[in-house]
Amino acid sequence: MNFLDGHLFPENQDKLVITAAPYGPEWIPSDFPEDIPVKMEDQIQKAVDCYNAGATVLHVHVREADGKGSKRLSKFNELLAGIRARVPDMILQVGGSISFAPESEGAAAKWLSDDTRHMLADLEPTPDQVTVTVNTSQMNIGEQFDIRDIAGTSLADPQNFETYSNMIVPSNPSFFEEHVRRLTARGIQSAFQFYNINSFETVERLMRRGIYKGPLVCNWVAIGGGMDQPTIYSLSNFLRAVPDGAVLTVESSMRNVLPINMMGIAMGLHVRCGIEDNLWNQSRTEKMSTVEQIEQLVRISREFGREVASAKEARKICKIGVFYDTVEETLAANGFAPNPKGGQQGFLRKVA
């Protein structure tokens, strides 16, 4: 991205889009019973509460009646329908893993088969976005945890912690290329999860080859453990590559969430919070609900002078429902250089 004079002034930035991740599939209800909804009506109400607090994108996972993460698409359909009826303008973003929680104690935490994940394109009602990870990666969510981050939770169990520490996100070209095609055919936006530069570069090539012809709406995921490090250097390096037309949300883990989000707010980017990412206030003296985390970001953003987007404004910013007809249109709309012609080294090269 190019940052010009005045880029830190709110009048030169989009309004802030806040993504809420309130369902926390890595936790069990007893880890934070005050904030982890289990009954379907409570899961729907959680979405409404997040919306009323200022979040306009909802990262969706769903639980069974016993509190375990659900892998049943029928449960996703039920939750999506309930949320649509209550907050119809909210952007519904289904987590593409479906659920990465282990099925039983000591079992490996894993994503479902490619065929099952492809079925996310068939959800009814149709979500606005499905998250898409590109390139297989380690996802050691606990690499940067302090032992105090998980004290008293299910992740404090050594066997459970080891399971999550050894988790891998499977995403080979045979999966993500077909997945993007199916989502696009249903009018669902691919919300790309970028763990580092190489996953971003792969998506650029998908656009240049015409496999994905839509807006570049993405998350920079900085949790370590196979993904980027939550530092200003990693963020700056990533931003140098991302084109100006991208809609970029920053995402981190535990007590890195707030400072990374403050960087994002200041720079005109967008933010994500919720108990899927973090349980604590910055002093780690008490847990923070997802709604409390949203309200905190709303206050901070307004102190910066940057207003929070309404749901309709967020839909426009995120270009929900927008797709392009050609490769050339896709590249131009997202701020990429055009594909080179024969004998052309790069787009900046000029004939003497």
N, C-alpha and C positions, 0 to 999 in steps of 0.2 A: 504494500500500500504506500502511496505517496502522501506525506504529511507536509502541508504547506503552512505558511504564516497564518496564524489564527486557528489552526486545527484543534486547539484545546478549548476554544470558546464554544459554548453550547449552541449558539445560533448557527454554527457551521457543522453541527452534528445532527444525526437522526435522533428522534426521541428514543429513550431506552426501552428495549424489549427484555423482559425478565422471564426466564424459563424456570418453572418450579419442578423439582423432582421429589415429590413428597412420599413416594411409596416404598423406597428403600428395600429392594428385594434381598439385599445381603443380610438384613437384620431380621430377627424374629420379634413378634409383638411384645414379648416381655422385655426386650432391649430398651423400648421407649413406649410403654403402653399408653401414655398420654397423647401420643402423636402418630401412632401407627394404626391406621384404620383396618378393620378386618371384615365387618359386615358390609355387604354391597352398598347399602344406603350410606354407610359411613365413608366408604371409599369415594362415592359420588359427592358427598358433602365436602370432603377434603378438597376436591377440585374447585368447588364453589368458593370455599374459604380462601384458597390460593388466588383465585380470580379477584375476589373482593379486596384482597390485600394489595393487588397490583401486578400479579403475574398474568401474562397473556399467552404464554406457551406452557402446556402441561406435558411433562415427560411421563408416559403412562406405562406402569406395570400393574398387575392385578393379583389379588390373593384369593385363595380358596377359603371356605368357611372355617377350616382348621388353622388358618393363619399362614400356611405355606404359600410360597409363590406359585401362581398357576401357570401352566403351560397349555391350558385349554383355550382354544380360540373362541369358543362360545362364551367364556367368561370375559374375554376382551370385548366381544360384541356387546355383552350386557352392560359392561362399564362404559364403553364409548356411547352407547345409546342413552344411558342415564345422564352422562355429562352433557351431551348435545342438547338434551331436553332442558337442562338447567342453565347452562351458559353456552348458548349456541355459537357465539362469536369467538370463543377461546380456541386457539390453535392446538389441536390434539396431535401429539407426537408420540407414536408408539415406539418403545424401546425395542430395537431390532433383535436383541438377544432373546426376546420373549421373557425368559427368566433364566438367570445364570445361577440360581441357588441350587445347592446340592439337594438331591431328592431324599437322602437319608443321612444320618450321622456317619461321618467318615467317608461318604461318597464323594467322588470328584465333582467339582463344580464345572459345568460344561454347557455350552450352547446346544441347541437341538440340531437335527439334521438339516441339510440344505433344503430338502423338499418341504419340511415343516416351516422353516423360516420364509420360504417363498410364499406360503399361504397367508402371510401378513398382507399381501396385496389383495386378498379376497375378503378382508374384514368388512363387516356391515354394522353400523354405518362406516363409510370410508374415512379413515383418519386423514388429516391434512399432510402429515409427514410420517415417515418411518426412518429411524436412524440407520445409517449404512456405514459399517466399518469396511475399510479397504486395506487389503494386505494383512495376512495373518501376523499376529503380534502377541507377545507376552502381555498379560494383564495382572501383574502382581500388585493388587490394590493396597497391600499392607506394607510395601517397601518403605514408605516414608511415615508410617504411623509411629507415634510415640506409644509406649505401652499404656500410658494413661488414657489414650484415645479410646481404647477398647476395654478398659477395666470395667468389670461388672456386666459385660455384654457377652453374647454368644461367640463373638470372635475372639474372646479371651481364651476359649478352649483351644489348646495347642493343635489338636487334630483338625478342627474347623479352620483355624488360622492358616495352617499348612495347605489346606484345600484351596483356599482363596489365593494364597501366595503363588500357587502353581497353576493358576488359571491361564488359559490361552484363548485368544479370540481367533477362531478359524474364519478366514475370509480369503479364499483363493479366487483367481480370475473367473473360474468356472462358476463360482457362486455369485460374486458381486456384479459381474456383467449381466448375468441373467436376472438377478434381483432388481437391478436398476431398470432394465427393460420392462419387467412386469409391473413395477410400481408406476412407471411413467404411463404405461398403457391404461392404468386405472386412474390417472390424474393425481397420483400421490407424489408429493415432493420427496426426493431423496435428501435427507438431512445428514450430510457427511460428517463422520467423526474422524478428525485428523489427530493422530497420535504423534506425528512428526512430519518433517518435510516430505519424506518419501511417499506417504499416503496421499498428501496433497498433489504431488507431481503425478501420481497415477491417475487421479481424477482429472487433472488437466489433460492427460493423454486420452482419457475416455471421451472428453469433450472434443478434442481434436480429431478423433476417429468417428465421431458421430454417435457414440453409444449413449451418451447422456446429453440431452439438449434442453437444459433448464437452468434456472438460477443457481449460483454457487452459494448455498446456504449451509453453514458448517460450524462445528465446534472445534476449538483448539483444546485438547484434553491434556492437562498438565498434572499428572499424578505420579510420575516416575514409574518404575517397575516395568519398563518396556515402552513407556510413553514419555512425552517431553517432561523436562524438569520445570517445576514452578518457579522460574526466575525471570527477571526482566530481560536477560540475555537470550533465553530460549524464545520468549515471546517476540522480542525484536527481530531475531533471526527469521522467525516464521512470518512476521508481518512484511518483511522485505520481499517475500516471494508472492504473497497473496495479492491478487489484483484489486483495483479500487472498487469494482462492482460486487465484490463478495459481501455477504452478510455474515459476520463472524461473531460467535459467542465464545467467551472464555469459560473454562471449566477446570476446577481443581478439586482437592480433597482435604477434608478435615480443616484444620485452622489455616491452611493456605487459601481456602475458598474466599474469605473476605478480602485479604489484600490483593489477590489476583483480580477479584471483581472490581475493587477500587481502581486498579490500573485500567481495567476495561472501560469503566464508566468515564474516567478522565480522558481516555483516548478516543471516545466515540464508538466503542465496540459495544457488544451486548453481553448479558450476564446470565449465569445459572446458579441456583442455590437449592437447598432442600436436604432432608435427612439422608437421601441416597448418597450425598456428597459429604455431609458434615453433621455431627450431632451437637457441637459445642459452641458456647460463646468464646470470645478470644482469650479470656482468662482461664478457661476450662473449669469454671466454678459451678456451672450448671448447663444442662442441655438446652438447646434452642429448637423450638418447633420450626417446621417449614414456613408457617405463616409469619412467625417472628423474624426469620431470616429475610423474607420478602419485605416486610415492613422496614427492616433496617436498611436494605438497599434503596428503597423508595426515599427514605429520609436522607441518606447520603447523596443520592443522585440529585435531589432537589437542593441540597447544600452546594453542590457543584453548579447549580443553575440549569441542570438538564432535566427536563420533564420526562415522565414515564409515559410510554405509548399506550393509548387505548387499544382494545382488541382489534377494532377496525383499522387503526393506524398500524398495528403490528402486522396485520395481514398484508397491508400494502408494502411495508418495509421488507417483509420476508418473501414477498412476491408469491404468495400462496395461489396456486392454480395457474401459474405462468409457465409456459413451455415455448420453445422456439422451433421454427420450421427447418432451419439449416444450420450446418456447422458454423458458417461464417457469422450468422446472426447470433449464435450462442457465444462465440468467442468475443464478439464486439460488445454484447450486452453485459458480459461479465468483466470486461476490461482487460482481456488477454490480447496479445498481439495476434494478427491473423496467421493462418498456416502459411509457411513459406512456399514460394513458387520455385520452380526448377532453377538451379544456379544461384539461388539467393541464400546467403549464409544466415542472415538474421534480419529482423524487421528494422534495425537501426542502420543497416548497411545501405549506403547510397552510391549510385554510379558517379564516378569522378567527372 
